[in-house]
Amino acid sequence: MMKKSVYQAIITMLILVIAVSVIGIFNTEISLKYETGNPKDCISLLTGRDLCLWIKNLKIIIIVCLIAASGLISFRYKIIRD
C-alpha cells in the first residue's frame, strides 16, 4: 500500500516520461532527416549514433510507461491507502 501523494507523483512522472519520449522521437526524426546522407541510413554523420535504434528504444520506453500507468490507474483502489 502507498500513500495517495506517492501514487500521484508516480503517475505524474510516468506521464512526463511519456511526453519527453514523444518529443525525443520527433527530435530524432528531424535528426534522421538532416544528419544522414541517405534517407534510408540510420547512422548520424554528426554524432555517429544509430538514430533508428534510439527511436526504437524511445518507443519501448513509451510502451512500458503506458502499461505501468494503466496498471496503476486500473488498480488504484487496491494500491492507495488513506
N, C-alpha and C positions, 0 to 999 in steps of 0.2 A: 504494500500500500504506500502511496505517496501523497504528499500534500497537493492541494489544488494549485498553488503557486508554482511548484516544481513542474507539475504536469503542463501548465500553461507555458512555462519557459521552454520546455522540451518541444512542444508543438510549434511555438514561435521560431525556435532555432531550426527546426526541420523545414518550415516554410521559407525561412531566409536562405537556407542552403539550396532549396529548390530554385528560388528566384535567382540567386547568384550563379547557379549552374546553367540556367537557361540563358542568362546574359553571357556567360562564358562560351556557350555553344555558338551564339550569334557572333561573338568576338572572334572565335576560332574559324568560323565560316568565312568571315571577312579576311582573316589572315590566309586562309586556304586559297582565296581568290587572288590576293595580291602578292603573296610571298612565295608562290610556287611558279615554276616556269611553264608548266603544262597543267591544265585544269584537272587532269587525272592523277597528277602527282600528289603525294601526301606529305612529303618532306619539305619543310620550310627552308628556303635558301638563306634566310637571315639567321635563324636560330639553330637549324639542323634538327628541330623536333618533328616527330611524326604527328602531324595535326589530326589525321584520321583516328589514330589511337586515342588522342586527347579527347576528341568528340565522343568516341565510344565510351571512354571512362566517365565522362560527364553524364552521358545518358544512363549509365549504370547507377551512378550516384542519385540521379533524379528518381529512378525506379525504386531504389532501396528506400529513399526518404518518403516517397509516396506510400509505399507499403507500410512503413513504420508509422507514418502519420495516420493512415486509415485504420490501422490496427489499434493505435492508441485511442482514436476517436470512437471506434466501434465498441471498445471495452472500457470506456471512461468510467462507467459506474462501478465496475469491479476494481479499477485501478486507484481511483481517488478515494481518499478518506478525509473526513472533515476535521 
